[in-house]
C-alpha cells in the first residue's frame, strides 16, 4: 500500500468514529417530528373576553379598596359586562371625593368615567377600546409564553408552539404517550384564589336551588371527590364563599410536591409566598381568626381549613386526593404562573406512530442499499484506494 494512503485511512476512520460517537444513542440525538413518531396536534382558542372580565374584576376590587382607604362608603362597586365597573356612592357628601379617587384609574387612558349622575350618586368606569385591545393582545402573548414554559417542564423534545391569528395557539407534541395528562396540563388555567367561607352546604343538595337564594356577593363552589379504586372523579356542591378574592397565586414564589400526611397514597402541593404575598397572607389570617378559608383552584375548592391563628410564615398546602402525576403537573402550573385567560380545544388530532414507523424503516433500507452500492462501486473502480 502506498505510504501516502495511511494518513487518509486514519482520517477516514477518525471521521467515521466521530460520527458514530456524535449520533449515539440515535433515539436521543435524532429528534423525530410529529409525522414520524406520532403525538398530539392541538389548536387552542384563547378566550380573551374572559381576560377582559378578569381585568375588570381586579379594577373593581382595587377601586373598592381605594374607597375604603379614603373612608368613602359605597353601596355598590360591581362589574357590568366585560368592560365597565358600576359605582354607587352611599352619601351625597362623598361624591366629589369619590370622583377624585377614580382619577387614579382614568389618568393613564385605560378607563373613562361615563354616565355621571350626581343625583343618583352613580357613575361608570368604562375600559377604552385601545386598552381593551392591549389587554387581549397581552393575554394571548402570555398564554403562548406560559404554555411554552409548562411544556418545557413536561419534558417534550422539540414541541411546536406558535400563534395562529389573534387568539389561537397551535401546539404539536411529538412522542407524547399520555394524551389525557398532556391535555390537562395545557388546558388547566391554574388560577389559585383564597376566599372566605360563609357556610358549608349539603353535598346532596341541588346546586341550582342553593344558588337561587345567594346574594350577589356570594357564590357556591364545588369540590372534587375521587373514587380510590377507579380514580374517577366527580364534583359536588361544597361551600358558599364570598366572591371577593383575598389572595391569588400571583403572590407565590415556589410550589413543591409533598406526600399528604393525612391521606395515605395521595399527594399534596406545598406553596410558599413571596414577601408581599406573605404579608398579605398574614393580614388575611389575622383578620379572620376562627373562620374558614377556601383554597380555590380553577373554581374548585381543594380544601377549606379553619384559621386558628395568624400565619406569618407564608406557607400553605393544596390537598385534593392528587396522584403523584397530578401533583407534579399542578406544581408545574403554579410555578410557571396561571394563564391570564382560559383556553378551549378548537381542533384535536392524535397522530399514531405506525405511518411514521413505515417511513423510518423505508428510510433505513434506502440508506443501507445506497451505502452498499457506493461501497461496491468504489472497490470495483478504485480497487484498494477505493476501499
Secondary structure, 3 states (H helix, E strand, C coil): CCCCHHHHHHHHHHHHHHHHHHHCCHHHHCCCCHHHHCEEEEEEEECHHHHHHHHHHHHHHHHHHHHHHHCCCEEEEEEECCCEEEEEECCHHHHHHHHHHHHHHHCCCCEEEEEEECCCCEEEEEECHHHHHHHHHHHHHHHHHHHHHHHHHHCCCCCEEEEECCCEEEEEEECCCCHHHHHHHHHCCCCEEEEEEEEECCCCCCHHHHHHCCCCCEEEEEEEEECCCCCCEEEEEEEEEECCCCEEHHHEEEEEEEECCCCCCCEEEEEEECHHHHHHHHHHHHHCCCCEEEEEECCEEEEEEECCCCCCCCEEEEEEEECHHHHHHHHHHHHHCCCCCCEEEEEEEEECCHHHHHHHHHHHHHHHHHHHHHHHHHHHHHHHHHC
